[in-house]
Amino acid sequence: MNRNASAQPFWPDLEAAAPTLAYEAAVMGPGNVLPAALLAAVAQPTLVLNGGNSPAWLPAPSSPS
């Protein structure tokens, strides 16, 4: 992160979200690979968005099956 980021007005929000990173990493697993079986079990209608600049590993799981 940029050295000046801590001077930005959004910095407290980033710090507040930081404790969740360990849980997010645990769900994602090694190599930051999306857990397809876990995602397939989600029964709630879900909108998944990604953009043209998304990392290569992101678009495939968000495509309709």
N, C-alpha and C positions, 0 to 999 in steps of 0.2 A: 504494500500500500504506500502511496505517496507520503513522504514525511510531513507534508502540510495537511494531510487528511484530518489529523486530530484537531486542527484549528477550524474545521468546517462545522457549520451548524448541525449537520446530520450525524456527527461523530457520536453523540450520546445514544442515538438509535442503533448505530452499529455495535457499540459496546453492550447495549441491552440485549441484542440478538446473539452475541458471542457465545453464551453458555449453551445454546442449542446446537452449535456446530458439532460437538461430540456425538450427539444423537443422530444428526444428519449423516455423519460419516459412518456410524454403525449401520444405518439402514442401507446406505449406498454400497458398503463393503469395499473389499480390495479393488484397486484400479478404478474406482469411481464408476463401476458398471451398474446400471439400473437393474434392480432385481425384478426381472420380467414376471416370474411366478407370483411374487408379492403384489405387483401392480395389477396383474390379471385378476386377482381376487377382489379388487375394489369394486363393490357393487353400486356405489353411489355414482350417478352421472357426474362426470368430471370433465372440465374443459382444460386441455393441455395446450399451451402455446409455446412455440419456439420461433426463432427468427433465422434469417439467412446467415447471420454471423454466429449462430449457436455452435458449440463444440461438436465435432463429428459424432461423438457418442450419444448426443441428445436427440436428434431428430427421429431415429429409427423407432424407439419405443413410443414416441408420441404420434406415430402414423397409425391410421386406422388398420385394424387387422382383418 
